Amino acid sequence: MDTQHPAIEHHYCNDNMTSACKRLLQQQSFTTQDDIRYQLIQLGFHDISQSTVSRLLLRLGVAKVPNAAGKKIYCLTTENEPILINASIASQIEFVSHNQLVVVIKTHPGGAQLVARLIDMQPHVDILGTVGGNDTVMVAPKDITRIDQCLQIVKQRLGLK
C-alpha cells in the first residue's frame, strides 16, 4: 500500500489551494476574504478558515486596490514584473514630504498598505524600508543625509514628479 507522508500531502494540498486562489483572483473580483473562502470551498477545499485565506493572499502578494468604480477589490501583484503605476494609485496620494529623518506619504483612507507595498516591491539602495498604516506611510531612508534623494525616489515610484 503506497501512502504519502501526511506533511507532503498537506504541502501538496496547500500548493493546489494557492494555485486555485490565484486562478480565482485572475478570473473574478472579490471584495472580502470571506467571498474568496466561499469560492475555495466550492472548489472542494474544505476546512478553510479566514486566517488561511489571509495567509494565501499574503503568499500571493495580493493587495486591495480600488477598481474603476472605486470599490476596493483583491488584486494580484507580480513581484517579478516592473510595477506600472497608473493614475488611480497616484490619485490616492494626498502629499509626500519629509522631516529630515523620514519620508511621509499621506494617502486617502485605506491606501497606505498598497503604497508601502509598491515601494517595498522594488528595493532601492537609498530606502531602508517602509511602514504602512491606514492612511500614512513612513519611508525610512538608509542614510538621513540622503533624505532628499529618498524623497525623489519615492515620488518616482509613485508616478509623482
Backbone as JSON, one array per atom type, in Angstrom:
{
  "sequence": "MDTQHPAIEHHYCNDNMTSACKRLLQQQSFTTQDDIRYQLIQLGFHDISQSTVSRLLLRLGVAKVPNAAGKKIYCLTTENEPILINASIASQIEFVSHNQLVVVIKTHPGGAQLVARLIDMQPHVDILGTVGGNDTVMVAPKDITRIDQCLQIVKQRLGLK",
  "N": [[0.85, -1.17, 0.0], [0.74, 2.09, -1.01], [1.38, 4.98, 0.54], [1.28, 8.48, 1.05], [3.43, 10.67, 2.86], [2.01, 12.45, 5.56], [2.72, 15.2, 5.91], [3.8, 15.87, 3.45], [1.59, 15.46, 1.82], [-0.1, 17.43, 2.89], [1.36, 19.72, 2.2], [1.21, 19.53, -0.58], [-1.53, 19.86, -0.93], [-1.76, 22.51, -0.02], [-0.29, 23.81, -2.02], [-1.94, 23.32, -4.21], [-4.23, 24.7, -3.35], [-3.22, 27.29, -3.22], [-2.68, 27.73, -5.94], [-5.29, 27.5, -6.93], [-6.52, 29.65, -5.65], [-5.1, 31.77, -6.78], [-5.91, 31.53, -9.46], [-8.66, 32.07, -9.16], [-8.55, 34.77, -8.36], [-7.54, 35.87, -10.65], [-9.63, 35.54, -12.38], [-12.0, 36.55, -11.27], [-13.57, 39.24, -9.41], [-13.09, 40.12, -6.05], [-14.35, 41.34, -3.0], [-14.2, 40.75, -0.34], [-12.46, 38.65, 2.04], [-13.93, 36.53, 2.88], [-15.6, 35.98, 0.72], [-13.74, 34.92, -1.07], [-12.93, 32.7, 0.39], [-15.36, 31.24, 0.42], [-15.6, 30.61, -2.33], [-13.33, 28.99, -2.66], [-14.07, 26.83, -1.04], [-16.23, 25.93, -2.54], [-14.8, 24.91, -4.64], [-13.85, 22.6, -3.57], [-12.03, 22.66, -1.49], [-11.92, 22.09, 1.75], [-12.5, 22.92, 5.25], [-11.36, 25.52, 5.47], [-10.17, 28.35, 6.95], [-10.7, 31.84, 7.76], [-8.25, 32.93, 8.41], [-6.53, 31.24, 7.03], [-7.11, 31.96, 4.4], [-6.22, 34.58, 4.51], [-3.44, 34.16, 4.88], [-2.88, 32.89, 2.45], [-3.39, 34.99, 0.64], [-1.4, 36.76, 1.4], [0.88, 35.24, 0.76], [0.6, 35.15, -2.0], [1.01, 37.75, -2.64], [-1.05, 39.64, -2.71], [-2.93, 42.62, -3.07], [-5.24, 45.1, -1.9], [-7.08, 47.02, -3.94], [-8.57, 49.97, -5.43], [-11.15, 49.51, -7.81], [-12.33, 50.36, -11.15], [-14.78, 51.49, -10.51], [-14.3, 52.47, -8.04], [-14.58, 50.75, -5.94], [-13.09, 48.68, -3.51], [-11.07, 45.97, -4.33], [-9.59, 42.67, -4.18], [-6.4, 42.15, -5.53], [-4.0, 40.64, -7.63], [-0.5, 41.09, -7.42], [2.45, 41.16, -9.26], [5.57, 40.35, -8.41], [7.82, 39.94, -9.96], [7.63, 41.41, -12.21], [8.0, 44.68, -13.66], [6.62, 47.4, -11.85], [3.83, 49.1, -12.84], [2.72, 52.15, -12.36], [-0.42, 53.43, -12.2], [-2.8, 56.04, -12.94], [-4.78, 55.83, -10.99], [-3.51, 55.0, -8.65], [-1.7, 57.11, -8.09], [-3.62, 59.05, -7.68], [-4.54, 58.41, -5.2], [-2.86, 59.53, -3.4], [-2.29, 62.07, -1.13], [-0.25, 63.83, -0.19], [3.39, 64.05, -0.25], [6.14, 64.2, 1.82], [8.97, 65.21, 3.91], [10.79, 65.11, 7.06], [13.47, 65.57, 7.53], [14.28, 63.22, 8.71], [12.59, 61.06, 8.02], [10.58, 60.02, 5.26], [7.28, 60.92, 4.59], [4.22, 59.73, 3.47], [1.08, 60.68, 2.73], [-2.02, 59.25, 2.33], [-5.28, 58.59, 0.83], [-7.86, 57.3, 3.0], [-7.19, 53.92, 3.79], [-5.35, 53.48, 1.76], [-2.63, 53.3, 2.33], [-1.29, 50.8, 2.83], [-1.09, 49.55, 0.3], [0.48, 51.44, -1.09], [2.85, 51.37, 0.45], [3.61, 48.73, -0.04], [4.04, 48.82, -2.83], [6.33, 50.4, -2.92], [8.13, 48.82, -1.44], [8.33, 46.57, -3.06], [10.15, 46.99, -5.08], [13.17, 47.14, -4.28], [15.46, 49.71, -3.25], [18.66, 51.22, -3.08], [18.77, 53.53, -1.5], [16.62, 53.34, 0.2], [15.62, 52.16, 3.26], [13.37, 50.88, 4.37], [9.74, 50.48, 4.72], [6.82, 51.54, 6.54], [3.48, 50.97, 6.73], [0.41, 52.34, 7.54], [-3.02, 53.02, 7.93], [-3.68, 55.36, 6.48], [-1.25, 56.55, 6.17], [2.13, 56.4, 5.22], [5.35, 55.64, 6.25], [8.56, 56.15, 5.18], [11.67, 54.92, 5.6], [14.81, 56.3, 5.17], [17.95, 54.95, 4.02], [20.14, 56.42, 4.7], [20.12, 59.33, 6.48], [21.27, 61.64, 5.6], [20.82, 61.61, 2.97], [18.19, 62.18, 2.48], [16.73, 63.84, 0.73], [17.22, 62.65, -1.77], [16.02, 60.2, -1.3], [13.36, 61.02, -1.02], [12.86, 61.88, -3.66], [13.11, 59.44, -5.05], [10.98, 58.0, -3.95], [8.82, 59.55, -4.87], [9.13, 59.18, -7.64], [8.65, 56.4, -7.78], [5.97, 56.37, -7.22], [4.82, 57.6, -9.32], [4.78, 60.33, -9.28], [5.97, 63.64, -9.8]],
  "CA": [[0.0, 0.0, 0.0], [1.56, 3.28, -1.17], [0.76, 6.15, 1.16], [2.17, 9.64, 1.15], [3.68, 11.23, 4.19], [0.99, 13.48, 5.78], [3.24, 16.56, 5.71], [3.93, 16.06, 1.99], [0.22, 15.57, 1.31], [-0.59, 18.73, 3.32], [2.06, 20.72, 1.38], [0.63, 19.41, -1.92], [-2.86, 20.48, -0.85], [-1.56, 23.96, 0.07], [0.12, 24.28, -3.34], [-3.16, 23.32, -5.04], [-5.09, 25.77, -2.86], [-2.59, 28.53, -3.66], [-2.93, 27.85, -7.38], [-6.73, 27.74, -7.12], [-6.78, 31.02, -5.19], [-4.53, 32.65, -7.8], [-6.82, 31.47, -10.62], [-9.89, 32.78, -8.8], [-8.27, 36.2, -8.36], [-7.34, 36.29, -12.05], [-10.88, 35.41, -13.12], [-13.12, 37.23, -10.64], [-13.28, 40.31, -8.46], [-13.53, 39.81, -4.7], [-14.23, 42.48, -2.08], [-13.94, 40.25, 1.01], [-11.77, 37.37, 2.16], [-14.95, 35.51, 3.03], [-16.03, 35.61, -0.64], [-12.68, 34.05, -1.6], [-13.05, 31.45, 1.17], [-16.54, 30.53, -0.07], [-15.3, 30.06, -3.65], [-12.4, 27.87, -2.48], [-14.87, 25.71, -0.52], [-16.99, 25.43, -3.69], [-13.86, 24.15, -5.48], [-13.51, 21.35, -2.89], [-11.07, 22.84, -0.4], [-12.72, 22.19, 2.96], [-11.8, 23.33, 6.47], [-10.58, 26.73, 5.22], [-10.54, 29.44, 7.84], [-10.39, 33.17, 7.25], [-6.8, 33.14, 8.56], [-5.89, 30.51, 5.93], [-7.26, 32.82, 3.22], [-5.33, 35.72, 4.73], [-2.08, 33.69, 4.6], [-2.81, 32.66, 0.99], [-3.31, 36.29, -0.02], [-0.07, 37.28, 1.69], [1.83, 34.43, -0.03], [0.43, 35.51, -3.41], [1.31, 39.17, -2.83], [-2.3, 40.29, -3.1], [-3.22, 43.93, -2.47], [-6.62, 45.53, -2.09], [-6.99, 48.27, -4.7], [-9.85, 50.42, -5.97], [-11.4, 49.21, -9.22], [-12.79, 51.53, -11.92], [-15.94, 52.08, -9.83], [-13.87, 52.95, -6.74], [-14.79, 49.71, -4.94], [-11.81, 48.0, -3.28], [-11.06, 44.54, -4.63], [-8.3, 42.0, -4.04], [-5.74, 42.15, -6.83], [-2.67, 40.06, -7.64], [0.63, 41.91, -7.87], [3.51, 40.25, -9.65], [6.81, 40.97, -7.97], [8.88, 39.78, -10.95], [7.41, 42.35, -13.31], [8.07, 46.07, -13.2], [5.33, 47.93, -11.42], [3.36, 50.23, -13.62], [1.84, 52.96, -11.53], [-1.41, 54.11, -13.03], [-3.34, 57.28, -12.36], [-5.6, 55.57, -9.81], [-2.63, 54.94, -7.48], [-1.25, 58.47, -7.83], [-4.75, 59.83, -7.19], [-4.76, 58.04, -3.8], [-1.86, 60.19, -2.57], [-2.59, 63.46, -0.81], [1.03, 64.55, -0.25], [4.62, 63.36, 0.11], [7.03, 65.18, 2.42], [9.89, 64.61, 4.88], [11.16, 65.96, 8.19], [14.91, 65.35, 7.67], [14.55, 61.86, 9.22], [11.73, 60.06, 7.39], [9.65, 60.49, 4.24], [5.9, 60.6, 4.95], [3.26, 59.75, 2.37], [-0.31, 60.72, 3.23], [-2.92, 58.7, 1.3], [-6.69, 58.52, 1.21], [-8.04, 56.19, 3.93], [-7.06, 52.57, 3.26], [-4.4, 53.4, 0.65], [-1.23, 53.24, 2.76], [-0.69, 49.46, 2.69], [-0.74, 49.34, -1.11], [1.59, 52.34, -1.42], [4.04, 50.81, 1.1], [3.96, 47.51, -0.78], [4.6, 49.21, -4.12], [7.7, 50.88, -2.69], [8.93, 47.68, -0.98], [8.47, 45.54, -4.09], [11.33, 47.28, -5.89], [14.13, 47.7, -3.33], [16.39, 50.73, -3.73], [19.77, 51.38, -2.16], [18.54, 54.66, -0.61], [15.45, 53.11, 1.04], [15.8, 51.09, 4.24], [12.12, 50.13, 4.47], [8.52, 51.26, 4.87], [5.78, 51.13, 7.49], [2.21, 51.5, 6.23], [-0.76, 52.24, 8.4], [-4.26, 53.12, 7.19], [-3.59, 56.45, 5.5], [0.07, 57.15, 6.25], [3.28, 55.53, 5.03], [6.64, 56.22, 6.64], [9.65, 55.53, 4.43], [12.95, 55.18, 6.28], [15.96, 56.32, 4.26], [19.11, 54.22, 4.51], [21.05, 57.43, 5.25], [19.32, 60.56, 6.58], [21.9, 62.74, 4.85], [20.34, 61.49, 1.58], [16.73, 62.21, 2.58], [16.17, 64.44, -0.48], [17.26, 61.63, -2.82], [14.99, 59.22, -0.93], [12.08, 61.65, -1.36], [12.71, 61.86, -5.13], [12.89, 58.04, -5.44], [9.6, 57.68, -3.56], [7.92, 60.24, -5.81], [9.23, 58.48, -8.93], [7.98, 55.1, -7.65], [4.52, 56.58, -7.14], [4.36, 58.28, -10.52], [4.69, 61.75, -8.99], [7.25, 64.29, -10.18]],
  "C": [[0.9, 1.24, 0.0], [0.85, 4.48, -0.56], [1.77, 7.28, 1.23], [2.33, 10.04, 2.59], [2.67, 12.36, 4.4], [1.49, 14.9, 5.52], [3.37, 16.86, 4.22], [2.55, 16.26, 1.39], [-0.35, 16.95, 1.66], [0.04, 19.83, 2.48], [1.48, 20.72, -0.03], [-0.74, 20.07, -1.97], [-2.74, 22.0, -0.8], [-1.15, 24.54, -1.28], [-1.09, 24.35, -4.28], [-4.09, 24.46, -4.65], [-4.53, 27.13, -3.29], [-2.85, 28.76, -5.14], [-4.39, 28.17, -7.66], [-7.08, 29.17, -6.74], [-6.28, 32.01, -6.24], [-5.44, 32.69, -9.03], [-8.11, 32.25, -10.35], [-9.68, 34.3, -8.89], [-8.03, 36.74, -9.77], [-8.66, 36.34, -12.81], [-12.03, 36.23, -12.57], [-12.65, 38.36, -9.76], [-13.88, 39.93, -7.1], [-13.33, 41.03, -3.81], [-13.96, 42.03, -0.65], [-13.19, 38.92, 0.97], [-12.78, 36.23, 2.29], [-15.49, 35.05, 1.67], [-15.01, 34.65, -1.28], [-12.76, 32.69, -0.93], [-14.21, 30.6, 0.65], [-16.24, 29.88, -1.43], [-14.32, 28.89, -3.56], [-13.12, 26.63, -1.95], [-15.67, 25.09, -1.67], [-16.11, 24.59, -4.62], [-13.37, 22.87, -4.8], [-12.46, 21.46, -1.81], [-11.87, 23.1, 0.88], [-11.86, 22.59, 4.15], [-10.88, 24.53, 6.24], [-11.08, 27.83, 6.14], [-10.2, 30.78, 7.17], [-8.9, 33.43, 7.35], [-6.02, 32.39, 7.49], [-5.95, 31.35, 4.66], [-6.31, 34.01, 3.34], [-3.88, 35.34, 4.42], [-1.88, 33.44, 3.1], [-2.61, 33.99, 0.25], [-1.94, 36.92, 0.2], [0.99, 36.57, 0.84], [1.78, 34.82, -1.51], [0.75, 36.98, -3.69], [0.1, 39.96, -3.28], [-2.46, 41.61, -2.36], [-4.68, 44.26, -2.74], [-6.57, 46.92, -2.73], [-8.37, 48.68, -5.21], [-9.98, 50.03, -7.45], [-11.92, 50.48, -9.91], [-13.95, 52.24, -11.24], [-15.57, 52.62, -8.43], [-14.06, 51.95, -5.61], [-13.48, 48.94, -4.76], [-11.95, 46.5, -3.48], [-9.65, 43.98, -4.41], [-7.7, 41.82, -5.42], [-4.35, 41.53, -6.69], [-1.65, 41.11, -8.06], [1.73, 40.93, -8.19], [4.84, 40.91, -9.36], [7.92, 40.87, -9.01], [8.74, 40.74, -12.12], [7.56, 43.76, -12.79], [6.68, 46.57, -12.85], [4.98, 49.14, -12.25], [2.35, 50.98, -12.77], [0.84, 53.66, -12.45], [-2.0, 55.29, -12.27], [-4.15, 57.0, -11.1], [-4.75, 55.47, -8.54], [-2.18, 56.35, -7.1], [-2.39, 59.31, -7.25], [-5.09, 59.51, -5.73], [-3.85, 58.81, -2.84], [-2.21, 61.66, -2.38], [-1.33, 64.32, -0.82], [2.18, 63.63, 0.13], [5.57, 64.43, 0.64], [8.04, 64.46, 3.31], [10.24, 65.63, 5.96], [12.64, 65.83, 8.53], [15.26, 63.96, 8.2], [13.8, 60.78, 8.44], [10.84, 60.73, 6.35], [8.25, 60.03, 4.66], [5.02, 60.75, 3.71], [1.88, 59.69, 2.99], [-1.2, 60.26, 2.09], [-4.37, 58.89, 1.74], [-6.83, 57.33, 2.16], [-7.98, 54.82, 3.23], [-6.01, 52.41, 2.18], [-2.96, 53.16, 1.05], [-0.58, 51.87, 2.55], [-0.25, 49.19, 1.26], [0.46, 50.19, -1.49], [2.89, 51.81, -0.81], [4.52, 49.58, 0.34], [4.59, 47.85, -2.13], [6.05, 49.69, -3.98], [8.6, 49.71, -2.31], [9.21, 46.66, -2.08], [9.67, 45.77, -5.0], [12.36, 47.95, -4.98], [15.06, 48.71, -4.0], [17.45, 50.95, -2.65], [19.54, 52.51, -1.15], [17.35, 54.46, 0.33], [15.7, 51.91, 1.96], [14.54, 50.23, 4.36], [10.94, 51.07, 4.66], [7.67, 50.69, 6.0], [4.51, 51.78, 7.0], [1.09, 51.28, 7.22], [-2.02, 52.25, 7.55], [-4.15, 54.18, 6.09], [-2.24, 57.16, 5.52], [1.14, 56.08, 6.06], [4.52, 56.3, 5.48], [7.72, 55.43, 5.91], [10.95, 55.93, 5.12], [14.07, 55.18, 5.25], [17.11, 55.51, 4.87], [20.08, 55.19, 5.21], [20.29, 58.76, 5.29], [19.97, 61.75, 5.88], [21.49, 62.71, 3.38], [18.8, 61.5, 1.53], [16.1, 62.81, 1.33], [16.17, 63.45, -1.64], [16.19, 60.57, -2.57], [13.61, 59.75, -1.3], [11.83, 61.58, -2.87], [12.44, 60.43, -5.63], [11.46, 57.63, -5.14], [8.62, 58.3, -4.55], [7.95, 59.58, -7.19], [8.48, 57.16, -8.88], [6.46, 55.24, -7.7], [3.97, 57.34, -8.34], [4.13, 59.76, -10.3], [6.01, 62.4, -9.39], [7.56, 65.45, -9.31]]
}
